[in-house]
Amino acid sequence: MSKICIIGASNIKHMSLISLYTTFFEANGIAYDIIYMDRYGIEEKTGAQNQFCYHASPIKSKKDKIREFIRFRFFAKNKIKKNNYDLIITWQTTSAYLFADILLGKYKSRFIVNVRDYVAENNKVIRFVLKMLLKKASLVAISSEGFREFLPDGEYTLVNSINDEILKDCKPLKRVDREQTFRIGFAGNCRYFRESYKMIQSLANDKRFEIWYCGTNSDHLREYAQKHNVLNVKTMPAFSPAETLDIFAKFDIVNSAFGNDAWDNRTLMPIRLYTALGMHLPMLVSAGTQLAKEVERGNIGFVIDDYSSLGDRLYEYLKNTDMNELAQNCDKYIGEARKQNEIFYDRLHDLIKGMK
């Protein structure tokens, strides 16, 4: 029976890059279980030895969400008790908080906490629980060095969100005509609308650019553009993961300008960063963010520090970028990220080896 368990309070498809663990386990012949909450009534397949799914009722309010979290906790606790795991991996800090009593009790020094983004770490109660979890955890993995801004002092291991399944199919793009209309592209779940509105207003009807929003909630931005008579905003609805690379191939620069007004957008490191770099596409990011630090360090994109003259400055950047130099910088950045991940895998390997 498997002695490792991954717990996530969401669908597997929303457990961002869980493959960082599962691929490692499967490549090394390590069996594992997954306990998760299904919110959409869908069947999801993994390489887990056992897959325990709690089918949630529709969540339409905060009260519904609390109810389902309580039920999921009861469901998962029964599975944990029955299987007596040697190691529990919590996906996202929400799961760590939800099962804190178990982790700090029977499983102290036998659990891993994954920090994928900001949840509610500014809350005094949450922060107190987090400090205790970090003190007892076998390993705390973070997907961005920026998270140190809201996390307590402690030992963290960086794991970059490199999706090798996508990167192996990436075909680096070569731009020849530098007099073209440049496509600024976003692909994914459209959020941070206030920042998108700023960009749309700044580049409204500028014939040098098309602003693309592809994915869930893109209709909100289409409606905003239509309301303000902006004609150079293009949108497409939600798409399948298999279409991601074809969509990116239409872009000249990848839009990850989310603003810097909150911890989540100021500290995150999105998966699309590595997809863009794999295709030798530059990043467009907001100043005052962890992404801006990375873009400047690697010379892999353009940082927006002022929207008032964005059009002219961005056009000059895209027109004059040395694509060969950009390609080298992209490859170098990914290479360094892979080396950082090797440290994570060495620690994970040693941890599992010590269990035997």
MIGUTOR-91002 format. One record per atom (N, C-alpha, C): x, y, z. Coordinates in steps of 0.05 Angstrom, whole numbers, padded with zeros to 5 digits, always signed. Each point is the difference from the previous one (the first is absolute). Layout:
BEGIN
XYZ...
END
This chain:
BEGIN
+00017-00024+00000-00017+00024+00000+00017+00025+00000-00008+00020-00015+00014+00025-00001+00003+00013+00027+00023+00012+00006+00004+00014+00025+00004+00030-00003-00004+00010-00024+00002+00029-00005-00028+00009-00010-00008+00023+00010-00027+00010-00007+00002+00030-00006-00012+00008-00023-00003+00028-00007-00029+00008+00005-00003+00022+00015-00027+00010+00007-00004+00028-00012-00023+00003-00015-00006+00026-00011-00030+00005+00002-00007+00024+00010-00029+00007+00003-00011+00012-00025+00006-00013-00023-00010+00010-00026+00002-00023-00020-00009+00005-00024+00004-00019-00022+00030-00002-00006+00007-00023-00010+00028-00005-00007+00010+00020-00021-00018+00007-00019+00009+00019-00021+00006+00027+00011-00009+00006+00024+00006+00026+00013+00023-00003+00020+00011-00023+00003+00023-00004+00017+00025+00005-00018+00006+00026-00003+00019+00009-00020+00027-00014+00002+00007-00014-00021+00025-00014-00003+00005-00021+00022-00021-00014+00007+00003-00023+00018+00019-00020-00013+00004+00002-00026+00018-00018-00015+00029+00003+00009+00006+00022+00014+00027+00003+00011+00006-00023+00019-00020-00010+00013+00002-00022+00018-00006-00027-00014-00023-00001-00013-00009-00025-00010+00019-00012-00022+00011+00018-00016+00019-00010-00020+00025-00012+00013+00009+00014+00021+00023-00010+00015-00006-00028+00012-00024-00002+00013-00007-00025+00012-00002-00023-00020-00013+00006-00023-00004-00021-00020+00026-00008-00013+00018+00019-00004+00026-00006-00012+00017-00016+00018-00004+00002+00026+00016-00015+00020-00015-00024+00012-00023-00007-00011-00014-00023+00009-00011+00003+00028-00008+00025+00007-00010+00005+00027-00030+00003-00001-00014-00017+00014-00030+00000+00000-00010+00023+00017-00022+00011-00008-00012+00022+00015-00030+00000-00003-00014+00012+00019-00029+00004-00001-00006+00030-00003-00024+00006-00010-00010+00027-00001-00027+00002+00013-00004+00019+00018-00027+00005+00011-00007+00029-00009-00023+00003-00013-00006+00026-00010-00030+00005-00001-00008+00025-00004-00028+00008-00002-00007+00006-00029-00021-00013-00009-00010+00005-00027-00023+00020+00001+00004+00023-00011-00021+00021+00000-00016+00002-00026+00009-00015-00020-00012+00003-00027-00014-00025-00010+00001-00021+00015-00012-00025-00010+00014-00012-00024+00027+00001+00001+00016-00011-00022+00017-00023+00009+00007-00017-00018+00018-00022+00006+00028+00008-00008+00019-00003+00018+00028+00007-00005+00018-00024+00005+00018-00005-00018+00018-00023+00002+00028+00009+00006+00013-00016+00018+00028+00005+00007+00013-00027+00002+00026+00000+00007+00014-00025+00004+00000-00009+00028-00018+00011+00017-00002-00007+00028-00008-00029+00003+00010-00013+00021-00008-00027+00006-00029+00000+00009-00007+00019+00017-00028+00004+00009-00007+00029-00003-00024+00005-00011-00010+00027-00004-00026+00002+00015+00000+00016+00022-00024+00003+00016-00012+00027-00005-00024+00000-00011-00013+00025-00009-00025+00005+00017+00000+00024+00011-00025+00010+00014-00015+00017-00020-00025-00008-00006-00016+00014-00020-00016+00022+00015+00008+00025-00004-00012+00022+00014-00027+00007-00012-00018+00010+00017-00025+00011-00009+00005+00028-00012-00018+00010-00016+00004+00027-00012+00006+00021+00021+00020+00016-00005+00008+00022+00018-00008+00026-00011-00020+00013+00012-00010+00025-00009+00004+00023+00020+00009-00006+00023+00004+00020+00021+00023-00007+00018+00008+00019+00017+00021-00005+00019-00008-00022+00019-00026-00001+00007-00011-00020+00018+00003-00028-00012-00006-00002-00026+00002-00025-00014+00029-00009+00000+00018+00018-00005+00029-00006-00001+00010-00011+00027-00008+00012+00022+00008-00009+00026-00011-00028+00005-00026-00004-00008-00013-00026+00004+00016-00022-00015+00007+00005-00024+00014-00020-00016+00028-00005+00010+00013+00021+00010+00027-00004+00011-00001-00018+00025-00021+00004+00016-00003-00017+00024-00005-00029-00008-00017-00004-00020-00006-00027-00009+00025-00013-00013+00014+00016-00015+00025-00011-00012+00020-00007+00021+00003+00016+00021+00018-00005+00021-00007-00027+00014-00025-00004+00005-00009-00025+00012+00006-00024-00018-00005+00003-00026+00005-00021-00020+00030-00007-00001+00017+00021-00001+00028-00004-00002+00012-00012+00025-00010+00009+00023+00011-00010+00026-00005-00030+00002-00022-00010-00010-00006-00028+00001+00020-00016-00018+00006+00011-00023+00019-00013-00018+00028+00000+00012+00007+00022+00012+00027+00001+00012+00003-00020+00023-00021-00001+00017+00001-00018+00022+00001-00029-00009-00015-00007-00021-00001-00027-00010+00026-00009-00013+00013+00019-00014+00024-00008-00015+00027+00005+00015-00001+00015+00021+00024+00003+00017+00024+00008-00017+00000+00022-00013+00022+00008-00018+00025+00008+00015+00023-00003-00014+00025+00008+00012+00006+00029-00006-00011+00011-00022+00005+00027-00008-00025+00012-00013-00007+00024+00009-00023+00014-00012+00010+00026-00013-00009+00004-00025+00007+00024-00015-00025+00017-00003+00000+00024+00011-00024+00017-00003+00004+00019-00023-00019+00000-00018+00002+00017-00024-00014+00026+00006+00015+00021+00000-00008+00027+00007-00004+00001+00030+00005+00024+00012-00001+00003+00029-00029-00004+00010-00020+00003-00016-00028-00004+00009-00003-00028+00011+00012-00020-00013-00002-00028+00009+00016-00003+00026+00022+00014+00002+00017-00002+00025-00016+00011+00024-00013+00022-00004-00016+00012+00022-00024-00018+00007-00012-00012-00020-00024-00017+00004+00007-00025+00016+00024-00010-00002+00008-00024+00014+00023+00005+00020+00002+00025+00009+00022+00007+00018+00001-00017+00025-00023-00007+00012+00000-00016+00024+00013-00027-00004-00006-00012-00023+00011-00026-00007+00030+00002-00005+00008+00020-00016+00028+00003-00007+00017+00006+00024-00010+00017+00018+00015+00008+00024-00001-00021+00022-00018-00020-00004-00003-00021+00020+00015-00025-00009-00014-00018-00012+00012-00026-00008+00021+00003-00021-00002+00020-00018+00017+00002-00023+00022+00021+00002+00006+00010+00024+00021+00020+00002+00026-00011-00010+00014+00017-00016+00025-00007-00014-00004-00022-00021-00025-00005-00008-00006-00019-00021-00020+00011-00020+00003+00026-00005-00018+00013-00020+00015+00022-00015-00010+00006-00024+00011+00021-00017-00022+00020-00005+00007+00026+00001-00018+00021-00006+00008+00014-00026-00018+00002-00018+00005+00014-00026-00013+00028+00001+00015+00020-00004-00011+00027-00001+00000+00009-00030-00024+00002-00011-00002+00007-00028-00009+00029-00005-00012+00012+00020-00007+00029-00002-00009+00010+00027-00007+00025+00001-00009+00012+00025-00029-00009+00005-00006-00009+00025-00027-00007+00007-00012+00020+00019+00009-00002+00025-00010+00019+00020+00021+00003+00023+00025+00000-00008+00022+00000+00019+00002+00025+00017-00015+00021-00007+00001+00024+00016-00019-00002+00024-00018-00020-00001-00018-00005+00023+00016-00011+00023-00005+00011+00024+00016-00007+00024-00003-00029+00007-00024-00011-00001-00004-00028+00006+00014-00018-00020-00004+00006-00026+00013-00016-00021+00030+00002+00003+00010+00023+00005+00029+00003+00002+00012-00016+00024-00015-00001+00022+00008-00015+00023+00001-00030-00006-00020-00010-00014-00001-00028-00008+00023-00006-00020+00004+00019-00018+00021-00004-00020+00027-00003+00013+00006+00017+00019+00026-00001+00014+00004-00028+00012-00021-00011+00012+00003-00026+00012+00004-00022-00021-00014+00003-00022+00003-00020-00022+00028+00001-00012+00011+00024-00004+00026+00003-00011+00022-00011+00018-00005+00003+00026+00019-00010+00020+00002-00031+00000-00023-00013-00005-00001-00029+00001+00002-00014-00027-00003+00014-00022+00000-00012-00027+00027-00012-00007+00000-00021-00015+00024-00013-00010+00012+00017-00022-00017+00014-00015+00009+00016-00023-00022+00020-00006+00007+00025-00006-00019+00020-00008+00010+00010-00027-00016-00005-00021+00007+00008-00027-00015+00025-00008+00014+00019-00013-00013+00024-00009+00005+00002-00030-00019+00011-00015+00003+00003-00029+00010+00027-00008+00005+00018+00020+00010+00027-00006+00015+00010+00024+00024+00011-00005+00015+00012+00022-00015+00024+00011-00018+00011-00015-00016+00023+00009-00018-00006+00024-00006-00026+00003-00018-00008+00022+00013+00006+00028+00026+00003+00001+00013+00006+00025-00010+00027+00011-00012+00016-00017-00011+00026+00008-00023-00003+00020-00016-00021-00003-00022-00004+00018+00002-00024+00018+00021-00016-00004+00004-00024+00016+00017+00006+00024-00003-00014+00023+00017+00004+00023+00029-00009-00007+00019+00010+00015+00028-00009-00004+00001-00031+00003+00015-00013-00017+00002-00029+00001+00016-00010-00023+00003-00027+00000+00015-00013-00022-00019-00008-00022+00005+00010-00024-00018-00007-00023+00017-00011-00023-00012-00017-00015+00013-00011-00024-00015+00009-00025+00014+00014-00018-00013+00010-00024-00003-00023-00020-00024-00001-00012-00005-00019-00022-00014+00016-00022+00015+00003-00022-00011+00016-00022-00021-00016-00015-00021+00014-00009-00023-00012-00013+00005-00007-00029+00019-00018-00004+00007-00008-00027-00017-00025-00008-00015+00003-00021-00017-00022-00009+00014-00013-00024+00015-00022+00005+00015-00013-00021-00017-00011-00022-00025-00008+00007-00018-00011-00021-00006+00021-00021-00001+00026+00009-00005+00022-00019+00026+00008-00014+00021+00003+00016+00025+00010-00011+00012-00018-00021-00004-00026+00002+00011-00018-00020-00012+00004-00027-00024+00012-00001-00014+00005-00025+00003+00029-00010+00014+00016+00017+00003+00028-00008+00019+00003-00024-00009+00016-00019+00017+00006-00023+00007+00029+00000+00025+00006+00005+00008+00029+00002-00008+00015-00026-00010+00024+00004-00010+00016-00022+00021+00019-00010+00000+00005-00026+00018+00020-00011-00015+00022-00014+00004+00024+00009-00013+00023-00012+00018+00013-00021-00011+00005-00023+00016+00011-00022-00009+00029-00005-00025+00004-00005-00010+00027-00007-00005+00016+00025+00017+00020+00005-00002+00016+00024-00018+00025-00004-00014+00001-00023-00018+00023-00005-00029-00009+00003-00004-00024+00011-00027-00011+00002-00016+00013+00022-00025-00007+00001-00016+00007+00023+00006-00021+00021+00008+00008+00023+00009-00018+00021-00024-00010+00016+00000-00025+00007-00022-00012+00015+00009-00004+00029-00014+00014+00018+00004-00003+00029-00020-00021+00009+00009-00023+00011-00018-00022+00005-00001-00009+00028-00024-00005+00010-00005-00013+00025-00016-00025-00005+00009-00023+00013-00015-00025-00003-00003-00013+00027-00025-00005+00007-00006-00013+00026-00025+00011+00012-00002+00000+00026-00023+00011+00014+00003+00030+00004-00015+00016-00014+00004+00029+00000-00009+00011+00028+00019+00012+00013-00005+00013+00026+00014+00027+00000+00001+00012+00024+00013+00026+00003-00009+00020-00022-00027+00003-00001-00012+00016-00021+00009+00029+00001+00004+00011+00024+00008+00028+00002+00025+00006-00016+00019-00019+00002+00025+00004-00015-00005-00003-00030-00017-00018-00008-00007-00004-00028-00013+00025-00011-00018+00012+00016-00013+00024-00009+00020+00022-00005+00021+00002+00016+00021+00020-00003+00014-00004-00027+00006-00025-00006+00014-00006-00025-00018+00006-00024-00025-00008+00002-00018+00005-00022-00003+00030-00006-00002+00016+00022-00002+00029-00003+00025+00012-00011+00023-00011+00009+00026+00011-00009+00005-00005-00030-00009-00023-00010+00006-00008-00027-00025+00000-00018-00021+00013+00009-00025+00000-00014+00003+00010-00029-00008-00017-00019+00000+00006-00029+00027+00008-00011+00021-00008+00014+00027+00004-00010+00006-00022-00020+00002+00007-00026+00003-00020-00021+00025-00016+00001+00018+00007+00017+00025-00015+00003-00003-00025+00016-00024-00002+00014-00004-00022+00018-00028-00013-00002+00000-00026+00005-00025-00014+00006+00003-00011+00028-00021+00003+00016+00001-00010+00028-00019-00024+00002+00012-00023+00004-00015-00025+00000-00004-00010+00029-00025-00008+00005-00007-00013+00025-00013-00027-00007+00013-00021+00007-00010-00027-00008-00005-00017+00025-00025-00008+00003-00006-00018+00023-00025+00009+00016-00003-00013+00023-00023+00005+00017-00001+00030+00008-00024+00011-00001-00006+00028+00008+00010+00020-00020+00009-00008-00023+00009+00019-00020-00024+00017-00011-00024-00011+00004-00024+00015-00010-00004+00026+00015+00009+00001+00025-00002+00025+00016+00017+00022-00014+00024-00008-00010+00018+00019-00012-00010+00008-00028-00013-00019-00013-00012+00007-00026-00022+00020+00003-00016-00004+00020-00022+00019+00006+00010+00028+00008+00022+00000+00015+00012+00025+00008+00010+00015-00024+00014-00014-00018+00010+00012-00024-00022+00011-00018-00021-00015-00003-00023+00008-00017-00013+00025+00012-00003+00000+00026-00012+00023+00014+00015+00026-00005+00027-00003-00002+00017+00024-00003+00010+00003-00029-00013-00014-00018+00007+00002-00029+00029-00005-00006+00011-00020+00013+00028-00008-00005-00001-00024-00019+00013+00004-00023-00002-00020-00021+00023-00019-00002+00022+00005+00014+00023-00017-00003+00003-00021+00023-00023-00005+00014-00001-00021+00020-00013-00024-00012+00014-00023+00001-00010-00025-00011-00003-00020+00023-00021-00017-00002-00004-00020+00022-00008-00027-00012+00005-00020+00015-00010-00027-00006-00008-00014+00026-00020-00017+00000-00009-00013+00024+00019-00021+00012-00009-00013+00021+00017-00021+00012+00009-00021-00020+00024-00010+00003+00011-00019-00019+00011-00024+00015+00006-00021-00014+00011-00024+00013+00030+00004+00003+00013-00014+00019+00029+00001+00004+00015-00007-00025-00011-00017-00017+00014-00008-00024+00003+00023-00020-00016+00021+00003+00001+00022-00018+00019+00022+00009+00012-00003+00024+00016+00021+00012+00023+00010-00018+00015-00019-00011+00024+00008-00015-00008+00013-00027-00022-00009-00012-00009+00012-00025-00009+00029+00005-00011+00005+00023-00009+00027+00007+00024+00018+00006+00019-00010+00015+00025+00015+00005+00015+00007-00025-00002-00018-00020+00015+00004-00025-00010+00024-00015-00024+00010+00007-00011+00023-00014+00009+00027+00013+00014-00002+00023+00007+00023+00015+00029+00010-00007+00005+00025+00005+00027+00012-00002+00011+00005+00028-00017+00003+00019+00008+00004+00028-00022-00011+00018+00007-00012+00022-00020-00013+00018-00007+00019+00023-00025+00006+00002-00009+00019+00020-00004-00014+00027+00017+00009+00019-00003-00009+00028+00002+00025+00018-00012+00022-00010+00000+00025+00016-00025-00001+00017+00003-00007+00025-00023-00004+00018-00002+00022+00021+00018+00020-00001+00000+00021+00021+00017-00008+00024+00001+00017+00019+00017-00005+00024-00014+00010+00026-00027+00000-00001-00015+00012+00022-00008-00020+00022+00008-00025-00003-00006-00021+00020+00021-00021+00000+00001-00016+00022+00021-00020+00002-00002-00021-00021-00024-00008-00009-00002-00022-00019+00012+00008-00027-00008+00024-00011+00011+00007-00026+00029+00010+00002+00008+00009+00023+00027+00011+00003+00021-00022+00003-00008-00023+00009+00019-00021+00006-00001-00025-00017-00021-00003-00016-00003-00026-00015+00021-00003-00022+00004-00025-00008+00016-00008-00023-00016-00019-00017-00014+00009-00020-00019-00017-00015+00014-00021-00018-00014-00022-00004+00010-00021-00017+00005+00010-00028-00016+00019-00009+00003+00010-00028+00028+00013-00005+00013+00008+00022+00027+00011-00003+00018-00020-00015+00000-00025+00009+00018-00020-00011-00009-00009-00028-00026+00001-00004-00010-00007-00027+00009+00022-00020-00002+00025+00008+00008+00022-00017+00030-00002-00006+00016-00005+00020+00029-00001-00004+00008-00024-00017-00015-00022+00003+00005-00023-00017-00004+00006-00029-00018+00019-00006-00005+00008-00028+00015+00025-00007+00018+00009+00017+00017+00024-00004-00017+00025-00004-00022+00002+00016-00017+00023+00000+00006+00017+00025+00002+00027-00003+00005+00017+00023-00025+00003+00018+00004+00007+00025-00022+00004+00019-00005+00030+00003-00026+00007+00004-00008+00027+00006-00011+00000+00028+00013+00014+00019-00006-00002+00028-00002+00027+00013-00012+00000+00024-00003+00025+00016+00024+00005+00017+00008+00025+00003+00021+00008+00018-00007-00006+00028+00020-00003+00017-00005-00005+00029-00010-00027+00006+00006-00020-00017-00009-00028+00005+00024-00019-00001-00004-00024+00009+00021-00020-00002+00006-00007-00030-00021+00001-00016+00003-00005-00028+00018+00021-00013-00003+00025+00008+00017+00022-00010+00029-00005+00007+00005-00009+00025+00027-00006+00008+00013-00021-00017-00016-00021-00006+00009-00022-00017+00005+00008-00029-00018+00017-00010+00002+00009-00028+00025+00018-00003+00005+00017+00020+00023+00017-00002+00026-00015+00004-00001-00019+00019+00024-00017+00005+00008-00016-00025-00020-00012-00013+00006-00016-00023-00001+00014-00026-00008+00025+00000-00003+00016-00025-00018-00016-00020-00024-00006+00010-00018-00017-00015-00027+00013-00005-00001+00027+00000-00026+00013-00005+00000+00029+00006-00024+00011+00003-00004+00029+00003-00016+00005+00025+00009+00019+00016-00013+00007+00026-00016+00025-00004-00026+00000+00007-00017+00023-00001+00002+00016+00026+00011+00024-00001+00001+00017+00023-00017+00025-00003-00011+00003-00024-00016+00024-00005-00017-00006-00025-00026+00003+00002-00018-00005-00023-00002+00024-00019+00008+00023+00009-00005+00025-00016+00015-00001-00026+00023-00012-00002+00015-00001-00025+00007-00029-00008-00018-00018+00009+00006-00029-00005+00002-00006-00029-00018+00010-00017+00000-00007-00028+00027+00005-00014+00011+00023+00003+00025+00007-00014+00023-00017+00011+00001-00003+00026+00023-00014+00012-00002-00030-00006-00024-00011+00001-00003-00029-00006+00005-00005-00030-00009+00017-00017+00005-00004-00028+00030+00000-00007+00014+00019+00012+00029+00001-00004+00014-00025+00010-00009-00009+00023+00011-00025+00011-00004-00023-00019-00024-00004-00009-00007-00023-00017+00014+00002-00027+00001+00024-00010+00011+00005-00027+00030-00005+00000+00013+00007+00022+00030+00000+00001+00012-00023+00015-00017-00018+00011+00011-00022+00015+00017-00019-00017+00023-00006+00009+00018-00020-00013-00012-00027+00006-00012-00013-00019-00014-00025+00005+00019-00023+00007+00024+00001-00011+00020-00021+00007+00009+00003+00029+00004+00025+00008+00008+00005+00028-00023-00008+00019-00024+00007-00008-00023-00008+00017-00002-00030+00003+00004-00014-00022-00001-00030+00000+00021-00011+00020+00024+00011-00001+00021-00009+00018-00007+00005+00029-00012+00024+00005-00008+00007+00027-00022-00019+00010-00019-00006-00017-00022-00018+00007+00011-00028+00008+00017-00010-00017+00012-00027+00005+00016+00000+00026+00015+00022+00004+00017+00001+00024-00018+00001+00025-00022+00015-00001-00018+00002+00023-00012-00027+00007-00009-00014-00020-00012-00026+00005+00021-00020+00010+00024+00002-00011+00021-00017+00010+00006+00004+00029+00001+00025+00009+00005+00006+00028-00023-00009+00018-00025+00002-00011-00023-00009+00015+00001-00030+00004+00008-00015-00020+00003-00029+00002+00020-00008+00021+00022+00015+00001+00021-00006+00020-00011+00005+00029-00017+00021+00003-00012+00005+00026-00019-00023+00007-00014-00010-00019-00019-00023+00005+00015-00025+00008+00025-00003-00010+00015-00024+00008+00005-00001+00030+00003+00024+00012+00003+00001+00029-00025-00010+00014-00023+00008-00011-00026-00009+00011-00002-00030-00002+00006-00011-00023-00003-00029-00004+00020-00016+00017+00024+00011+00004+00019-00013+00018-00011-00001+00028-00012+00021+00009-00011+00001+00028-00024-00019+00002-00017+00000-00021-00023-00018+00000+00009-00029+00000+00020-00006-00016+00011-00028-00001+00011-00008+00027+00016+00017+00013+00011-00006+00026-00021-00004+00021-00022+00016-00002-00021-00002+00019-00014-00027-00002-00006-00009-00025-00014-00025-00004+00018-00023+00006+00026+00002-00006+00019-00021+00006+00002-00004+00030-00002+00022+00016+00001-00002+00029-00024-00013+00012-00022-00001-00016-00025-00013+00011+00003-00031+00001+00017-00010-00017+00001-00030-00002+00015-00012+00023
END
